[in-house]
Amino acid sequence: MTIRQAHLALEDGAVYSGRAFGADGETFGEVVFNTSMTGYQEVLTDPSYTGQLVCMTYPMIGNYGINLDDRESSKPRVEGFVVRENSLHTSNYRATGDLASYLRDNGIIGLEGIDTRSLVRRLRVRGAMTGVLSTTDHDPVSLVAKAKTRPSIVGRDLVRKVIPEGPFAWKDGFTNVLVTYLPSRPITHHVVALDYGMKHNILRCLVQVGCKVTVLPGTSTANEVMAHKPDGIFLSNGPGDPEPLGYAIDTIRELVGTKPLFGICLGHQLLGLALGAKTFKLKFGHRGANQPVINQRTNRVEITTQNHGFAVRLEDLPDDLVPTHLNLNDGTLEGMRHRHLPVFSVQYHPESSAGPHDSGYLFEEFQKMMAGEQRV
């Protein structure tokens, strides 16, 4: 087997050299890390990772292969993938392929054989930064120069890269018999989901709790949303900085108060901006399936799946917004609700996939809100 070299260069001058797997070429993005032990396929296909080179902290990745059922979108969305060791053997009865082939077939460059602990420590100390991943340029000086001149993720509209071309209906709830954390309920309400880069399992959860779901591109106007006569409106996750998305913020501002509204991740940040809150960039972000959050209303701790590099600023929260969830690692805002209107959101991912199911109840609370049975 021919060993191919690959290099990851960071804008601060650090260079990590190892073995290439997957595709050949050169790519760039914000270098971030994910602390999940499993779920690499869901990570790869999460549209929120658009514009990012993802390093997994767990040392062996690829050991249970790839299957099409666990994708969170139609294809991988990461700009590149970095692991300590890519397993050459897949061991899972559901696997239909291996990780290296999946990356190669989808044009994603992989890097293995580097000290991922060193890389993660650098990112934790110095913060997430732009990097270049290459199998074609082997000159460290050249690579660092490229990393220094590539644009930051801040201020870029990455949502337009991942939104659907037009409206569509989603009808599937949970189809995997191994997934049972939300009971199946008959359809009672119509939800319009604004897609800024939505994970498939969010849609499955909405259907599972009894929602007819119509998906609209995140660029849709308030009039286009209301033309579908929804009982509730959902704001999805998505990639990058929320502040450049003026079109989405304006639409949400018009929709607040018309129907019950539920936002997740980027949808949470956009809702905050629409209601007068401020957002900021986290030093290195929260990414993984093991992030502790405390529910302020129940005083219970939830272990959550997270993937975000920006957050709503807790100190500047407008009077109409009440904090409901806080991150136990750094105290940042993880959830909020409106004091007077049926509007709420969370920063983390209650749909899991992959990850713990502690927060799936939020989809049922959204359903009860639409039925007029509950204010979150």
Summary of the structure (lengths in Angstrom):
residues: 376
radius of gyration: 20.2
end to end distance: 57.1
largest distance: 64.0
contacts: 1367
relative contact order: 0.14
helix: 23%
strand: 32%
